[in-house]
Amino acid sequence: MKFNRDILKIEPDSGAQKISHFIREMTLKDFKRRGAVVGLGGGIDSAVVAELCVRALGKEKVLGLLLPEKESNPISSKYGQKHADKMGIEAIRVDITEHLKSLGVYENRNAVIKRIFSEFDDTFRFHVTLPQNLLEKDRLNYHSITIEDKNGNRQTKRISGKDWLEISACQNMKQRIRMIQLYHHAEKNNYVVAGTTNKSEVMQGFYVKFGDGGVDIEPIAHLYKTQIYDLARHLGVIDEIISRPPSPDTYSLPVTDKEFYFCLDYDLLDLLLYAYESQVAFNDISNVLDLKQEQVERVFRDFRAKERATWHLREPPPSLTDEKRSQEPGARIQED
């Protein structure tokens, strides 16, 4: 099919049936488990996966987990519970704040931020972002941190690579603690853990190793984010979740997926990811999306950089028992 703006349109009913069959077959026959656990984060992906699990297994065999911590947006649990009620599934709330405190997550991370802003303390909120001018000019993907005091006053500074790694290492522990809880409830009920990562995230490595990436099955990993929205409307996901801007929800100051990682709106991002993966000609991309070739090339360079940096997320751990795989990391490094 020739590249066009509707290239990612799906038939949601047949798509839902296919995924439901996959969930049912994997859960009951391959894993030989009784049901599925889904982490309900109040976002579109987890809502769609929960709906599909209900279709596949029945509402009595689907358990939702609400896993907030002190920096989560309160609306996440509210929407997650409302959607669980709509589906008629049990939802258990487990606050992971104390787990994170015991591991020094907040203390260690705040010490890094305090090196950047001496006035920073627990009364401030913060988030991290990337530059949002990807289409406009060549640039480096440096991170900036914004803090906000209790009066709403904000300051922003660029942060070093070292500081970003320290902050990120702490933030990623939130996803890993959530996965521990998901597996605890899955194992004691003889359930599978159903993942909620979509194709846009898989391609660009927008998930945490052994966090939200550590699951038993990935029902929607073949679907771009925009296709998830088509499914959500078909499945009857509540309007509040459908209209909510996608967010990682791990920062005390709200930040969108676009601001934090992708630097493009999903409507454009997904079409460009498809064109990138399918090797669509630059002229066709430019004509359909009304972009200059240099803009497309700039975006593709960003795609390649993220793809190379996150290759290990999409592969089993390399081992000397697999000669081909053991050579891949080195080959990729040489390409860089």
Secondary structure, DSSP 4 states (H G I P E B T S, - for coil): ----TTTT---HHHHHHHHHHHHHIIIIIIS--SEEEEE--SSHHHHHHHHHHHHHH-GGGEEEEE---TTS-HHHHHHHHHHHHHHT-EEEE---HHHHHHTTHHHHHHHHHHHH-TT--TT-EEEEE--S-TTTS------EEEEE-TT--EEEEE--HHHHHHHHHHHHHHHHHHHHHHHHHHHHHTEEEBP---HHHHHHT-S-TTTTT--SB-TTTTS-HHHHHHHHHHHT--HHHHTSPP----SSS---HIIIII-S-HHHHHHHHHHHHHT--HHHHHHHHT--HHHHHHHHHHHHHHHHHTGGGGSPPP-TT-HHHHHHHHHHHHH-
